[in-house]
Amino acid sequence: MSKSARKDHEFDIERFNELFLKAKGERNQTAFANDSGLSVAYICKQLSGKQTTPPIPSTIRKIAAAACNGVTYADLLDAAGYDPAKYVTLNPVSSENPKNPEKKEKIARAIVFSALSEGNFEWSFFNSQNNTGILPADMVVEIKNSSINQWNFHLISDTEGCLSEKDSFKTRMYMYYGYLATMAAPSHVKYSFITDSNEVFEKIKALSPRSLAAVVSVILIDMDNLSILKEENISGASNINAPALIKE
């Protein structure tokens, strides 16, 4: 079964096909497929005009990363029917693992928003005026028609410091869990820690909170390929059907 993503407006097939051809440039189908990481069959179908449904944002990101002639991720998203404001927080071509925490946060946001759009649940940006302010969050979204109505994401960006200062990292994580334990309606909230370090991912798992009602997960992302590698819940009542960014 093919994936689909929730569109924000109508898919402009003609404009998208024009942008796709422009993005290919002078390369043949095979070269463009190799550069973008897509199949030759997909490239041919798109160029022939037989692709009547828009690609998902993660596929568009691959096209944009290999595009010629100034075709941008935002242009392709808009033509495909997606709101670029939800996804464009960085240039996908410049996705090398940055040291700058602000750039890492932007990349993490782009990865999460892309995954959210491909989920089978409705979501929207959280109104900051209603934020409970219990925990620091780099992004907050509201989930509709779910037992979880608020999802907080927090990037653990200073990975080297966390690993070299074990006690400090442990104290920091337990401080987060302590705040979650005092929340007024913890069972309706999900809190996810995001990291691009497998070692930090495992350390957070090892520090799983005990008897915490709020759903807590840790997410491992790949900043080079702009993707989510895995997500694991480390706390939360077993009867809560919480949304996830990746199928287990």
C-alpha atoms as an extended CHARMM CRD file, in Angstrom:
* protein
*
       248  EXT
         1         1  MET       CA              0.0000000000        0.0000000000        0.0000000000  PROA      1               0.0000000000
         2         2  SER       CA              1.4330000000        3.3710000000       -0.9950000000  PROA      2               0.0000000000
         3         3  LYS       CA              1.8810000000        6.1220000000        1.5540000000  PROA      3               0.0000000000
         4         4  SER       CA             -0.1360000000        9.3130000000        1.4670000000  PROA      4               0.0000000000
         5         5  ALA       CA              0.1030000000       12.6280000000        3.2650000000  PROA      5               0.0000000000
         6         6  ARG       CA             -2.5490000000       15.1380000000        4.2510000000  PROA      6               0.0000000000
         7         7  LYS       CA             -2.5790000000       17.9630000000        1.6900000000  PROA      7               0.0000000000
         8         8  ASP       CA             -3.1890000000       21.6090000000        2.5570000000  PROA      8               0.0000000000
         9         9  HSD       CA             -4.5440000000       22.6860000000       -0.8430000000  PROA      9               0.0000000000
        10        10  GLU       CA             -5.1800000000       21.3280000000       -4.3340000000  PROA      10              0.0000000000
        11        11  PHE       CA             -2.4610000000       19.4280000000       -6.1720000000  PROA      11              0.0000000000
        12        12  ASP       CA             -1.3880000000       21.4930000000       -9.2220000000  PROA      12              0.0000000000
        13        13  ILE       CA             -0.3510000000       18.6540000000      -11.5290000000  PROA      13              0.0000000000
        14        14  GLU       CA              0.6900000000       20.8410000000      -14.4530000000  PROA      14              0.0000000000
        15        15  ARG       CA              2.8860000000       23.1060000000      -12.3550000000  PROA      15              0.0000000000
        16        16  PHE       CA              4.4470000000       20.2000000000      -10.4780000000  PROA      16              0.0000000000
        17        17  ASN       CA              5.3000000000       18.4040000000      -13.7310000000  PROA      17              0.0000000000
        18        18  GLU       CA              6.8870000000       21.5770000000      -15.1030000000  PROA      18              0.0000000000
        19        19  LEU       CA              8.9830000000       21.9760000000      -11.9570000000  PROA      19              0.0000000000
        20        20  PHE       CA              9.9400000000       18.3030000000      -12.0330000000  PROA      20              0.0000000000
        21        21  LEU       CA             11.1860000000       18.5720000000      -15.6350000000  PROA      21              0.0000000000
        22        22  LYS       CA             13.0790000000       21.7510000000      -14.7790000000  PROA      22              0.0000000000
        23        23  ALA       CA             14.6250000000       20.0490000000      -11.7400000000  PROA      23              0.0000000000
        24        24  LYS       CA             15.8760000000       17.1900000000      -13.9220000000  PROA      24              0.0000000000
        25        25  GLY       CA             17.6970000000       19.5880000000      -16.2000000000  PROA      25              0.0000000000
        26        26  GLU       CA             19.8390000000       18.0610000000      -18.9430000000  PROA      26              0.0000000000
        27        27  ARG       CA             20.2930000000       14.7460000000      -17.1410000000  PROA      27              0.0000000000
        28        28  ASN       CA             18.7000000000       11.5790000000      -18.4680000000  PROA      28              0.0000000000
        29        29  GLN       CA             16.2060000000        9.6250000000      -16.3740000000  PROA      29              0.0000000000
        30        30  THR       CA             18.8120000000        7.2230000000      -15.0120000000  PROA      30              0.0000000000
        31        31  ALA       CA             21.1730000000        9.9890000000      -13.9030000000  PROA      31              0.0000000000
        32        32  PHE       CA             18.3820000000       11.9150000000      -12.2080000000  PROA      32              0.0000000000
        33        33  ALA       CA             17.1850000000        8.7390000000      -10.4870000000  PROA      33              0.0000000000
        34        34  ASN       CA             20.6960000000        8.0320000000       -9.1970000000  PROA      34              0.0000000000
        35        35  ASP       CA             21.1480000000       11.6090000000       -7.9660000000  PROA      35              0.0000000000
        36        36  SER       CA             17.7920000000       11.7430000000       -6.1820000000  PROA      36              0.0000000000
        37        37  GLY       CA             17.7150000000        8.1840000000       -4.8230000000  PROA      37              0.0000000000
        38        38  LEU       CA             14.4300000000        7.4540000000       -6.6010000000  PROA      38              0.0000000000
        39        39  SER       CA             13.7140000000        4.6150000000       -9.0190000000  PROA      39              0.0000000000
        40        40  VAL       CA             14.0320000000        5.0610000000      -12.7690000000  PROA      40              0.0000000000
        41        41  ALA       CA             10.4490000000        3.7710000000      -13.0830000000  PROA      41              0.0000000000
        42        42  TYR       CA              9.1900000000        6.5660000000      -10.8190000000  PROA      42              0.0000000000
        43        43  ILE       CA             11.1490000000        9.2070000000      -12.7520000000  PROA      43              0.0000000000
        44        44  CYS       CA              9.7690000000        7.9590000000      -16.0630000000  PROA      44              0.0000000000
        45        45  LYS       CA              6.1980000000        7.8770000000      -14.7650000000  PROA      45              0.0000000000
        46        46  GLN       CA              6.4880000000       11.4150000000      -13.4380000000  PROA      46              0.0000000000
        47        47  LEU       CA              7.9970000000       12.7330000000      -16.6780000000  PROA      47              0.0000000000
        48        48  SER       CA              5.3150000000       11.0270000000      -18.7660000000  PROA      48              0.0000000000
        49        49  GLY       CA              2.5590000000       12.7910000000      -16.8380000000  PROA      49              0.0000000000
        50        50  LYS       CA              1.0170000000        9.5240000000      -15.6850000000  PROA      50              0.0000000000
        51        51  GLN       CA              1.5960000000       10.2770000000      -11.9850000000  PROA      51              0.0000000000
        52        52  THR       CA             -1.7810000000       11.6970000000      -10.9760000000  PROA      52              0.0000000000
        53        53  THR       CA             -1.2570000000       11.8100000000       -7.2070000000  PROA      53              0.0000000000
        54        54  PRO       CA              1.2820000000       14.0520000000       -5.4590000000  PROA      54              0.0000000000
        55        55  PRO       CA              4.3920000000       12.5000000000       -3.9180000000  PROA      55              0.0000000000
        56        56  ILE       CA              4.7800000000       12.5860000000       -0.1500000000  PROA      56              0.0000000000
        57        57  PRO       CA              7.0120000000       15.3120000000        1.3580000000  PROA      57              0.0000000000
        58        58  SER       CA              9.9320000000       12.9330000000        1.9630000000  PROA      58              0.0000000000
        59        59  THR       CA              9.9860000000       12.0820000000       -1.7710000000  PROA      59              0.0000000000
        60        60  ILE       CA              9.7540000000       15.7700000000       -2.6690000000  PROA      60              0.0000000000
        61        61  ARG       CA             12.7070000000       16.4020000000       -0.3680000000  PROA      61              0.0000000000
        62        62  LYS       CA             14.7860000000       13.9190000000       -2.4150000000  PROA      62              0.0000000000
        63        63  ILE       CA             13.7790000000       15.6130000000       -5.6530000000  PROA      63              0.0000000000
        64        64  ALA       CA             14.6730000000       19.0420000000       -4.2560000000  PROA      64              0.0000000000
        65        65  ALA       CA             18.0500000000       17.8370000000       -2.9950000000  PROA      65              0.0000000000
        66        66  ALA       CA             18.9850000000       16.7710000000       -6.5480000000  PROA      66              0.0000000000
        67        67  ALA       CA             17.2220000000       19.6040000000       -8.3910000000  PROA      67              0.0000000000
        68        68  CYS       CA             18.8110000000       21.8340000000      -11.0190000000  PROA      68              0.0000000000
        69        69  ASN       CA             17.8260000000       25.2820000000      -12.3000000000  PROA      69              0.0000000000
        70        70  GLY       CA             16.9510000000       26.7530000000       -8.9250000000  PROA      70              0.0000000000
        71        71  VAL       CA             13.9290000000       24.5430000000       -8.2510000000  PROA      71              0.0000000000
        72        72  THR       CA             13.3610000000       24.6080000000       -4.4900000000  PROA      72              0.0000000000
        73        73  TYR       CA             11.7760000000       22.3390000000       -1.9120000000  PROA      73              0.0000000000
        74        74  ALA       CA              9.2000000000       25.0680000000       -1.2080000000  PROA      74              0.0000000000
        75        75  ASP       CA              8.2350000000       25.3430000000       -4.8970000000  PROA      75              0.0000000000
        76        76  LEU       CA              7.6860000000       21.5950000000       -5.1960000000  PROA      76              0.0000000000
        77        77  LEU       CA              5.7690000000       21.3670000000       -1.9190000000  PROA      77              0.0000000000
        78        78  ASP       CA              3.4130000000       24.1630000000       -2.8880000000  PROA      78              0.0000000000
        79        79  ALA       CA              2.7140000000       22.6720000000       -6.3320000000  PROA      79              0.0000000000
        80        80  ALA       CA              2.0910000000       19.2640000000       -4.7340000000  PROA      80              0.0000000000
        81        81  GLY       CA             -0.5280000000       20.7030000000       -2.3870000000  PROA      81              0.0000000000
        82        82  TYR       CA              1.4360000000       21.0990000000        0.8550000000  PROA      82              0.0000000000
        83        83  ASP       CA              1.9630000000       24.2360000000        2.9030000000  PROA      83              0.0000000000
        84        84  PRO       CA              5.7290000000       24.9430000000        2.7030000000  PROA      84              0.0000000000
        85        85  ALA       CA              5.6060000000       26.6980000000        6.0880000000  PROA      85              0.0000000000
        86        86  LYS       CA              5.1090000000       23.3120000000        7.7420000000  PROA      86              0.0000000000
        87        87  TYR       CA              8.1950000000       21.7930000000        6.2020000000  PROA      87              0.0000000000
        88        88  VAL       CA             10.6430000000       24.3800000000        4.9500000000  PROA      88              0.0000000000
        89        89  THR       CA             12.8720000000       25.1990000000        7.8970000000  PROA      89              0.0000000000
        90        90  LEU       CA             16.1230000000       24.5050000000        6.0550000000  PROA      90              0.0000000000
        91        91  ASN       CA             17.5910000000       23.9710000000        2.6240000000  PROA      91              0.0000000000
        92        92  PRO       CA             17.5600000000       20.1810000000        2.1370000000  PROA      92              0.0000000000
        93        93  VAL       CA             20.7820000000       20.3660000000        0.1270000000  PROA      93              0.0000000000
        94        94  SER       CA             22.6060000000       21.7270000000        3.1830000000  PROA      94              0.0000000000
        95        95  SER       CA             21.7170000000       18.8570000000        5.4790000000  PROA      95              0.0000000000
        96        96  GLU       CA             25.1900000000       18.0120000000        6.7340000000  PROA      96              0.0000000000
        97        97  ASN       CA             25.2760000000       17.3570000000       10.4670000000  PROA      97              0.0000000000
        98        98  PRO       CA             25.7600000000       20.8890000000       11.8580000000  PROA      98              0.0000000000
        99        99  LYS       CA             27.3440000000       21.7940000000       15.1710000000  PROA      99              0.0000000000
       100       100  ASN       CA             25.1510000000       24.8740000000       15.5320000000  PROA      100             0.0000000000
       101       101  PRO       CA             22.2450000000       23.9290000000       17.8850000000  PROA      101             0.0000000000
       102       102  GLU       CA             19.8860000000       26.3300000000       16.1080000000  PROA      102             0.0000000000
       103       103  LYS       CA             20.5400000000       24.6460000000       12.7520000000  PROA      103             0.0000000000
       104       104  LYS       CA             20.1420000000       21.2130000000       14.3230000000  PROA      104             0.0000000000
       105       105  GLU       CA             16.7820000000       22.2840000000       15.7440000000  PROA      105             0.0000000000
       106       106  LYS       CA             15.6340000000       23.4630000000       12.3100000000  PROA      106             0.0000000000
       107       107  ILE       CA             16.6030000000       20.1540000000       10.7400000000  PROA      107             0.0000000000
       108       108  ALA       CA             14.8860000000       18.2010000000       13.5110000000  PROA      108             0.0000000000
       109       109  ARG       CA             11.7180000000       20.2610000000       13.0310000000  PROA      109             0.0000000000
       110       110  ALA       CA             11.7160000000       19.5680000000        9.2920000000  PROA      110             0.0000000000
       111       111  ILE       CA             12.1290000000       15.8240000000        9.8710000000  PROA      111             0.0000000000
       112       112  VAL       CA              9.3470000000       15.6960000000       12.4700000000  PROA      112             0.0000000000
       113       113  PHE       CA              6.8880000000       17.7810000000       10.4580000000  PROA      113             0.0000000000
       114       114  SER       CA              7.4650000000       15.6100000000        7.3940000000  PROA      114             0.0000000000
       115       115  ALA       CA              6.7880000000       12.4760000000        9.4540000000  PROA      115             0.0000000000
       116       116  LEU       CA              3.6870000000       14.0460000000       11.0310000000  PROA      116             0.0000000000
       117       117  SER       CA              2.2540000000       14.7450000000        7.5880000000  PROA      117             0.0000000000
       118       118  GLU       CA              2.5830000000       11.0880000000        6.6820000000  PROA      118             0.0000000000
       119       119  GLY       CA              0.8540000000        9.8610000000        9.8420000000  PROA      119             0.0000000000
       120       120  ASN       CA             -2.7230000000        8.5870000000        9.9820000000  PROA      120             0.0000000000
       121       121  PHE       CA             -3.8640000000       11.2290000000       12.4680000000  PROA      121             0.0000000000
       122       122  GLU       CA             -4.8680000000       14.8940000000       12.2930000000  PROA      122             0.0000000000
       123       123  TRP       CA             -2.5970000000       17.5150000000       13.8280000000  PROA      123             0.0000000000
       124       124  SER       CA             -2.0680000000       21.2530000000       13.9120000000  PROA      124             0.0000000000
       125       125  PHE       CA              0.3920000000       23.6930000000       15.4170000000  PROA      125             0.0000000000
       126       126  PHE       CA             -0.2000000000       24.2920000000       19.1130000000  PROA      126             0.0000000000
       127       127  ASN       CA             -1.4110000000       27.7240000000       20.1990000000  PROA      127             0.0000000000
       128       128  SER       CA              1.4710000000       29.0310000000       22.3260000000  PROA      128             0.0000000000
       129       129  GLN       CA             -0.9500000000       31.1310000000       24.3660000000  PROA      129             0.0000000000
       130       130  ASN       CA             -2.4130000000       27.9040000000       25.7430000000  PROA      130             0.0000000000
       131       131  ASN       CA              0.9530000000       26.3180000000       26.4850000000  PROA      131             0.0000000000
       132       132  THR       CA              1.2050000000       25.0320000000       30.0230000000  PROA      132             0.0000000000
       133       133  GLY       CA              4.9330000000       25.8150000000       30.0460000000  PROA      133             0.0000000000
       134       134  ILE       CA              5.7320000000       22.7060000000       32.0660000000  PROA      134             0.0000000000
       135       135  LEU       CA              8.6860000000       21.5560000000       30.0070000000  PROA      135             0.0000000000
       136       136  PRO       CA             10.9070000000       23.1540000000       27.3980000000  PROA      136             0.0000000000
       137       137  ALA       CA              9.7420000000       22.1320000000       23.9400000000  PROA      137             0.0000000000
       138       138  ASP       CA             11.2350000000       22.9550000000       20.5640000000  PROA      138             0.0000000000
       139       139  MET       CA              7.9050000000       22.2080000000       18.8980000000  PROA      139             0.0000000000
       140       140  VAL       CA              4.3920000000       21.4760000000       20.1190000000  PROA      140             0.0000000000
       141       141  VAL       CA              1.4490000000       20.1650000000       18.1130000000  PROA      141             0.0000000000
       142       142  GLU       CA             -2.1690000000       19.3850000000       18.9190000000  PROA      142             0.0000000000
       143       143  ILE       CA             -3.5060000000       15.9540000000       17.9940000000  PROA      143             0.0000000000
       144       144  LYS       CA             -7.1860000000       15.5790000000       17.0610000000  PROA      144             0.0000000000
       145       145  ASN       CA             -9.4140000000       12.5790000000       17.7030000000  PROA      145             0.0000000000
       146       146  SER       CA             -6.8480000000       10.8300000000       19.8940000000  PROA      146             0.0000000000
       147       147  SER       CA             -6.3710000000        9.9730000000       23.5510000000  PROA      147             0.0000000000
       148       148  ILE       CA             -3.3050000000       12.2270000000       23.2970000000  PROA      148             0.0000000000
       149       149  ASN       CA             -4.1990000000       15.8490000000       22.5810000000  PROA      149             0.0000000000
       150       150  GLN       CA             -0.7930000000       17.5110000000       22.9220000000  PROA      150             0.0000000000
       151       151  TRP       CA              2.5670000000       16.2880000000       21.6480000000  PROA      151             0.0000000000
       152       152  ASN       CA              5.7690000000       18.0200000000       22.7710000000  PROA      152             0.0000000000
       153       153  PHE       CA              9.1160000000       17.5030000000       21.0350000000  PROA      153             0.0000000000
       154       154  HSD       CA             12.4440000000       18.4290000000       22.6020000000  PROA      154             0.0000000000
       155       155  LEU       CA             15.8110000000       18.1010000000       20.8860000000  PROA      155             0.0000000000
       156       156  ILE       CA             18.7200000000       16.8830000000       23.0040000000  PROA      156             0.0000000000
       157       157  SER       CA             21.3220000000       18.8210000000       21.0300000000  PROA      157             0.0000000000
       158       158  ASP       CA             24.3900000000       18.9490000000       23.2830000000  PROA      158             0.0000000000
       159       159  THR       CA             25.1050000000       15.2470000000       22.8770000000  PROA      159             0.0000000000
       160       160  GLU       CA             28.8170000000       15.4270000000       23.6110000000  PROA      160             0.0000000000
       161       161  GLY       CA             28.2320000000       17.2560000000       26.8830000000  PROA      161             0.0000000000
       162       162  CYS       CA             25.5150000000       14.7940000000       27.8580000000  PROA      162             0.0000000000
       163       163  LEU       CA             27.8050000000       11.8450000000       27.3100000000  PROA      163             0.0000000000
       164       164  SER       CA             30.8590000000       13.2760000000       29.0320000000  PROA      164             0.0000000000
       165       165  GLU       CA             28.9420000000       14.4730000000       32.0880000000  PROA      165             0.0000000000
       166       166  LYS       CA             27.0130000000       11.3560000000       33.0490000000  PROA      166             0.0000000000
       167       167  ASP       CA             25.6780000000       12.6090000000       36.3790000000  PROA      167             0.0000000000
       168       168  SER       CA             24.6240000000       15.9190000000       34.8640000000  PROA      168             0.0000000000
       169       169  PHE       CA             22.7690000000       14.1460000000       32.0480000000  PROA      169             0.0000000000
       170       170  LYS       CA             21.0270000000       11.8050000000       34.4930000000  PROA      170             0.0000000000
       171       171  THR       CA             20.0070000000       14.7290000000       36.6940000000  PROA      171             0.0000000000
       172       172  ARG       CA             18.7210000000       16.6130000000       33.6940000000  PROA      172             0.0000000000
       173       173  MET       CA             16.5650000000       13.7170000000       32.5020000000  PROA      173             0.0000000000
       174       174  TYR       CA             15.0990000000       13.1000000000       35.9570000000  PROA      174             0.0000000000
       175       175  MET       CA             14.2970000000       16.8030000000       36.1970000000  PROA      175             0.0000000000
       176       176  TYR       CA             12.2270000000       16.4670000000       33.0210000000  PROA      176             0.0000000000
       177       177  TYR       CA             10.4610000000       13.4060000000       34.3950000000  PROA      177             0.0000000000
       178       178  GLY       CA              9.7750000000       15.2100000000       37.6690000000  PROA      178             0.0000000000
       179       179  TYR       CA              8.0700000000       18.0270000000       35.8240000000  PROA      179             0.0000000000
       180       180  LEU       CA              5.9830000000       15.5480000000       33.8380000000  PROA      180             0.0000000000
       181       181  ALA       CA              4.9020000000       13.8420000000       37.0510000000  PROA      181             0.0000000000
       182       182  THR       CA              3.3830000000       17.1260000000       38.3030000000  PROA      182             0.0000000000
       183       183  MET       CA              1.3270000000       17.8070000000       35.1750000000  PROA      183             0.0000000000
       184       184  ALA       CA             -2.4070000000       18.3580000000       35.6740000000  PROA      184             0.0000000000
       185       185  ALA       CA             -3.4730000000       15.9160000000       32.9130000000  PROA      185             0.0000000000
       186       186  PRO       CA             -0.3610000000       13.8780000000       32.0660000000  PROA      186             0.0000000000
       187       187  SER       CA             -2.2330000000       11.0250000000       30.4080000000  PROA      187             0.0000000000
       188       188  HSD       CA             -3.3460000000       13.3790000000       27.6280000000  PROA      188             0.0000000000
       189       189  VAL       CA              0.1750000000       14.5390000000       26.8110000000  PROA      189             0.0000000000
       190       190  LYS       CA              3.0160000000       12.8990000000       24.9360000000  PROA      190             0.0000000000
       191       191  TYR       CA              6.5830000000       14.1090000000       25.3030000000  PROA      191             0.0000000000
       192       192  SER       CA              9.3090000000       13.0010000000       22.8800000000  PROA      192             0.0000000000
       193       193  PHE       CA             13.0380000000       13.4970000000       23.2030000000  PROA      193             0.0000000000
       194       194  ILE       CA             14.8270000000       13.7600000000       19.8440000000  PROA      194             0.0000000000
       195       195  THR       CA             18.4860000000       12.9460000000       19.2540000000  PROA      195             0.0000000000
       196       196  ASP       CA             20.7480000000       12.1690000000       16.3130000000  PROA      196             0.0000000000
       197       197  SER       CA             23.0850000000       10.1010000000       18.5110000000  PROA      197             0.0000000000
       198       198  ASN       CA             22.4150000000        6.3930000000       18.9370000000  PROA      198             0.0000000000
       199       199  GLU       CA             24.4320000000        6.4550000000       22.1660000000  PROA      199             0.0000000000
       200       200  VAL       CA             22.2350000000        9.1930000000       23.6300000000  PROA      200             0.0000000000
       201       201  PHE       CA             19.1600000000        7.3070000000       22.3800000000  PROA      201             0.0000000000
       202       202  GLU       CA             20.2500000000        4.2510000000       24.3700000000  PROA      202             0.0000000000
       203       203  LYS       CA             21.1320000000        6.3350000000       27.4440000000  PROA      203             0.0000000000
       204       204  ILE       CA             17.6810000000        7.9070000000       27.5250000000  PROA      204             0.0000000000
       205       205  LYS       CA             16.1000000000        4.4550000000       27.2060000000  PROA      205             0.0000000000
       206       206  ALA       CA             18.2220000000        3.2610000000       30.1140000000  PROA      206             0.0000000000
       207       207  LEU       CA             16.8730000000        6.1300000000       32.2240000000  PROA      207             0.0000000000
       208       208  SER       CA             13.2120000000        5.2450000000       31.5970000000  PROA      208             0.0000000000
       209       209  PRO       CA             10.9570000000        6.8980000000       34.2090000000  PROA      209             0.0000000000
       210       210  ARG       CA              9.0150000000        4.7060000000       36.5930000000  PROA      210             0.0000000000
       211       211  SER       CA              5.2320000000        4.9760000000       37.1390000000  PROA      211             0.0000000000
       212       212  LEU       CA              4.8260000000        8.0310000000       34.9450000000  PROA      212             0.0000000000
       213       213  ALA       CA              1.3470000000        8.5110000000       33.4570000000  PROA      213             0.0000000000
       214       214  ALA       CA              2.4660000000       10.7800000000       30.6290000000  PROA      214             0.0000000000
       215       215  VAL       CA              3.5240000000        9.0290000000       27.4360000000  PROA      215             0.0000000000
       216       216  VAL       CA              7.2480000000        9.5750000000       26.8690000000  PROA      216             0.0000000000
       217       217  SER       CA              9.2330000000        8.4430000000       23.8640000000  PROA      217             0.0000000000
       218       218  VAL       CA             12.7260000000        8.8460000000       22.4650000000  PROA      218             0.0000000000
       219       219  ILE       CA             13.2370000000        9.4050000000       18.7410000000  PROA      219             0.0000000000
       220       220  LEU       CA             16.4450000000        8.7740000000       16.8010000000  PROA      220             0.0000000000
       221       221  ILE       CA             16.8310000000       10.8840000000       13.6540000000  PROA      221             0.0000000000
       222       222  ASP       CA             19.2970000000       10.8100000000       10.7610000000  PROA      222             0.0000000000
       223       223  MET       CA             20.3080000000       14.3790000000        9.9510000000  PROA      223             0.0000000000
       224       224  ASP       CA             22.2130000000       13.3690000000        6.8320000000  PROA      224             0.0000000000
       225       225  ASN       CA             19.2470000000       11.6270000000        5.1860000000  PROA      225             0.0000000000
       226       226  LEU       CA             16.6040000000       13.7650000000        6.9220000000  PROA      226             0.0000000000
       227       227  SER       CA             14.7060000000       10.7860000000        8.2570000000  PROA      227             0.0000000000
       228       228  ILE       CA             13.4940000000        9.1280000000       11.4470000000  PROA      228             0.0000000000
       229       229  LEU       CA             15.3310000000        5.8990000000       12.2030000000  PROA      229             0.0000000000
       230       230  LYS       CA             13.2900000000        4.7080000000       15.1680000000  PROA      230             0.0000000000
       231       231  GLU       CA             10.9930000000        5.7500000000       17.9870000000  PROA      231             0.0000000000
       232       232  GLU       CA             10.4530000000        3.8840000000       21.2450000000  PROA      232             0.0000000000
       233       233  ASN       CA              8.0400000000        4.6150000000       24.0760000000  PROA      233             0.0000000000
       234       234  ILE       CA              9.7860000000        4.5690000000       27.4410000000  PROA      234             0.0000000000
       235       235  SER       CA              6.8350000000        5.4760000000       29.6680000000  PROA      235             0.0000000000
       236       236  GLY       CA              3.0520000000        5.7300000000       29.6960000000  PROA      236             0.0000000000
       237       237  ALA       CA             -0.0280000000        3.6970000000       30.5310000000  PROA      237             0.0000000000
       238       238  SER       CA             -0.3250000000        0.5900000000       28.3680000000  PROA      238             0.0000000000
       239       239  ASN       CA             -3.9820000000        1.3240000000       27.5780000000  PROA      239             0.0000000000
       240       240  ILE       CA             -3.1710000000        4.6610000000       25.9030000000  PROA      240             0.0000000000
       241       241  ASN       CA             -3.0810000000        4.4180000000       22.1260000000  PROA      241             0.0000000000
       242       242  ALA       CA             -0.6150000000        7.2140000000       21.4440000000  PROA      242             0.0000000000
       243       243  PRO       CA              0.2620000000        8.3990000000       17.9250000000  PROA      243             0.0000000000
       244       244  ALA       CA              3.7440000000        7.5570000000       16.6640000000  PROA      244             0.0000000000
       245       245  LEU       CA              6.0230000000        8.9260000000       13.9720000000  PROA      245             0.0000000000
       246       246  ILE       CA              7.2000000000        5.5390000000       12.8090000000  PROA      246             0.0000000000
       247       247  LYS       CA              5.6540000000        2.0850000000       12.7110000000  PROA      247             0.0000000000
       248       248  GLU       CA              7.2710000000       -0.3080000000       15.1530000000  PROA      248             0.0000000000
